[in-house]
Amino acid sequence: MGLNIAFILDGNRRWAKQHNLSEAEGHKKGAETLNNLFNWIKELKDESPEKYSIDEVTLYVFSMQNFDRSQNEINLLMDLFMKSCREILSNRKTNEEQIKVRFLGRKHLLPENLQKEISKVEDKTKNYNKFTLNFALAYGGREEIIDAINKIIKEKKQCINEKDFPKYLYTESEPDIIIRTGDVSRTSNFFPWQSIYSEWFFLKKMWPEITKEDIKNIINDFHTRERRFGK
């Protein structure tokens, strides 16, 4: 079974500022790095399937708190997300590699046209099972828990246990590794339930600067850690 890895994509704007570029150019460079990431995942698996195989990736691309940014920046990001959806729908690799794509978050808060594209992507890929790609979009960990509680209330459940509660979350999947770029050591409302036994890695590099070697080094480090899960 392959690894489950999550990424907090941080640092696009700061990278742009360091290079005297606009925020828009920073986000576009971050999107290029994201495209490279999928090539690196395949290359690493080809290099050593036993060590570097990855079955699931979650990308924290837009938080609930990001809605507080300028409308111009939000519009730019929504356009990039729309472009990503269309690329997924048209890319033959999505079918050939059986990539299931899910969007985790309060999707109803997104622009209507983006919601429609998201529905198309999720519907087209819902039965694929070789690789899972999650976009945490309009996502917040506290919000996810609140939404789960409201679902439980709506179902008039009298009692819920730790085993059943994850069924009400956006995803039950728990990452083995969480990588945050941007030289920041905080979790920023990401997967508070799912990450309790994840191995965290905080990189000084901004997201546009990350390389395949960084991913490889993190996985190598992960394999040296003793994961006792409280035992």
Steps between C-alpha positions, in 0.01 A plus 500: 500500500633841401539816703234759568656848485345842556646837405433845640595715201635816661725778379391596147454867586820528704697327224362752251592791726856367540533492121334838439205335331126547537281279718343365182839386372569337835178298486566400139848382596343303785263336250802398289660340805177313563508358148861395556401326824297238316793425268729464802259258666507276194879525464555411865270200476689379191825543692390287798137379523555351845635822648351788305158379388226754575132407477334817624584869501307784665573861403395778736455769238240741640387532859182650641716780636632574149160647419622804696756582231444766233228426245752531217719227649201277570382540141845409372511187716150394396605535135802277568278241670261510203792445264618204710154340485489532122850357466401201714193439284694521174818321608508139380720408798201549727335202332811295428631528856153471658534814711211569736470874564314639800446852630486540878338805652198727491461479124172691506697818578693479172392674177215316331694431181783345704252289695371360169851409382576337834186288469606390151845399625371311803231324300739396224762360739286364785555134408876525442713329764870498411586845633308758703551874466326728750476876473427666835314799360291739711624269773540551873558232761277655763235560236525136394433384857210743539350376172539142619323578827215667313460189283479288814239732649301491177496120514380525863777277628483461875856379540811495281839338565852563379475219246184631334573874513746509204222378270348846531819686410590610148745209495593215733844473344795563734831618349823323588694817418404868501738745333473875551712737298553870567724500812198490733459245780127488556213284381264780391168325559593201285373148578476535882324163520684308230854614585537382859762240404632658180870573476542874441778660295545879487716632217664841486453506124202676347264277301634613156851396611425142601673223300475128447808459718316667787215249470745212481694617806180536702387148412844366590478679836147368551621142462751553781236616749345261749123532480363351822149652484506555876607144582 
